[in-house]
């Protein structure tokens, strides 16, 4: 997936401009880098297009431990958006990330997150606004 396609997918899923989607994507990826190991962040960065890989590059190997609520709060602060948009943005970015990287790489990343993160990852191929069957 190329940079513009990633940002456009996030914009569609959140209903915001490409500029705002880019800001939210970068904030989400930077927060993800806080939450997963340095090695996993680097592996994930290697799968992303130039421009989206930078927020995942870090020098610290050990991840911080925090849940989805704290994750959204950090994205809120970094992106300068309200919590509702940050939450939608996290969902959009993680779902787009799932489509953009090999399944094994995504599984390795998610394995380092708490189970509450699965609530925000939509199934691949679900159109914006569509909900999964319950």
N, C-alpha and C positions, 0 to 999 in steps of 0.2 A: 504494500500500500504506500502510495506517495504522500508527502506532507499535506498537500492541498486536499486530497481525498479524506485523510484522517480528520483534518480540521472541519471540512464540510460535513462529514458524518456527525461529528460532535455538535456542530451548529444545527443540523436538522433535528437531532435528538433532543436538543435543549430549546430550540426555537429562538436562538439568539444570532447575532451577526457573526460572521467569520472572525472578526477581530476579537470579539468577546469570547468566542469558542476557543480561539488560540490561547488567550489568557487563562481560561479555565483549564484547558488541557495541560498547559505548562505547570500550573499550580497543582493539579492533581498528580502529575507525574513526579514533581518535586516532593510532594507529600508521600507518594508511594516509595520513593527512594529512602525516605526516613524510616519507613515501616518494614522494608525487606532488606535482606543482607546485601552487602556491597557487591558480592559476586553475582547474586541473582539480578540486582539492578543493572549491572554491567552486561550480563547475558541478554536481558530484556532490551537494553539500549542498543545492542548490536543488531537487533531485529527491526528497529524503528528507523524511519527516514531521518536524514540530517535535519536538525532543528528541533526534533522531538526527542532526540537521544540525550541532549545536554542536561536536562533536568534530572536524568537518572544517573549521571556520572557523579560519583562521590568517592571520597577517599576513606570513609569510615566503613569498616566491614560489618560491625554489629548493628542490627536494627533496633529501633526503639519499639517498645511494646505499648500499643494503644489500639482501641477499638474503632469502629466505624464512626461513632459520634465525634470523637476527637479528630479523626481523619477529616470529616466534613468541616469541623471548626477551623482546622488549619487551612483547608482549601478556601474557606470563606475569607480568612485573613489575607492569604497570599493573593487571591484573585480580586479582592475588593468588591465582593458581591454579597448578597444576603444569603442566609442559610438555606432557603428554599432553592435558589438557583444553584448554590454550591452542591447541594444534595443531588439535584438533577444532573449537574455537570459531572459529578463523580460517577453516577450511573452511566452517563453517556460515554465518558472516557474509558471506563473499565470495559463496557460492552464493545466499544470500537477497538480497544486494545485486544480483546478476545478475537476479533475478526482479523486484526492486522498481523498477529504473530502466530507461529506454529502452535497447535494445540498443546503439545508437550511443554513448550516454554510457558504458555499461559498457566497450565496446571502447576508447574513448578513454582511460579510466582504466587498463585492463589494458596498453595499449600502452606505458605508462610504467613498467611492472614487468618484472622479469626473467622469462624463460620458466619458471622453476621454480614460479612462482605458478599456472600453469595446472594443475599437478598437484593442486592443492587445490580447484579450482572444479569442482563436480559439474554435470553437464548439467541444464538447467532441467527441472523436472518429475520428477526422480528422487526417489523417496520415501526418507525417512530409513532408513539401514541397507541400502539397495539399492546395488549396485555397478554401475558402467558396464561394458558388455561390452568385452573386450579382444581 
